[in-house]
Amino acid sequence: LADGTITEMQIVGPLEIRFQDRTTIANAKVLTGGLEVLLGATPIEEMDLIIDPVTEQLIVNPETLLRG
């Protein structure tokens, strides 16, 4: 884990992840008692998404839209 803790967890999938007009396939790691869903860097990169630091929202990379 991010804090250096080593733990066993279940891996489930494949999962289809969709955001706007983007889709990717990934597996998920399930932590016991976990209530929060986190989207990792790999699916974000595969869908060419970015986090807008001003609005703090996940968006489609505007440079990709311009290349259309």
ChimeraX attribute file (.defattr): number of C-alpha atoms within 10 A of each C-alpha:
attribute: neighborCount
match mode: 1-to-1
recipient: residues
	/A:1	6
	/A:2	5
	/A:3	5
	/A:4	6
	/A:5	6
	/A:6	8
	/A:7	7
	/A:8	9
	/A:9	11
	/A:10	9
	/A:11	11
	/A:12	11
	/A:13	10
	/A:14	11
	/A:15	11
	/A:16	10
	/A:17	15
	/A:18	12
	/A:19	13
	/A:20	8
	/A:21	7
	/A:22	13
	/A:23	13
	/A:24	16
	/A:25	13
	/A:26	13
	/A:27	13
	/A:28	16
	/A:29	12
	/A:30	14
	/A:31	13
	/A:32	9
	/A:33	6
	/A:34	7
	/A:35	8
	/A:36	6
	/A:37	8
	/A:38	8
	/A:39	9
	/A:40	10
	/A:41	10
	/A:42	11
	/A:43	17
	/A:44	20
	/A:45	12
	/A:46	12
	/A:47	19
	/A:48	15
	/A:49	18
	/A:50	16
	/A:51	13
	/A:52	12
	/A:53	8
	/A:54	6
	/A:55	8
	/A:56	9
	/A:57	10
	/A:58	13
	/A:59	15
	/A:60	19
	/A:61	15
	/A:62	12
	/A:63	9
	/A:64	10
	/A:65	8
	/A:66	7
	/A:67	6
	/A:68	6
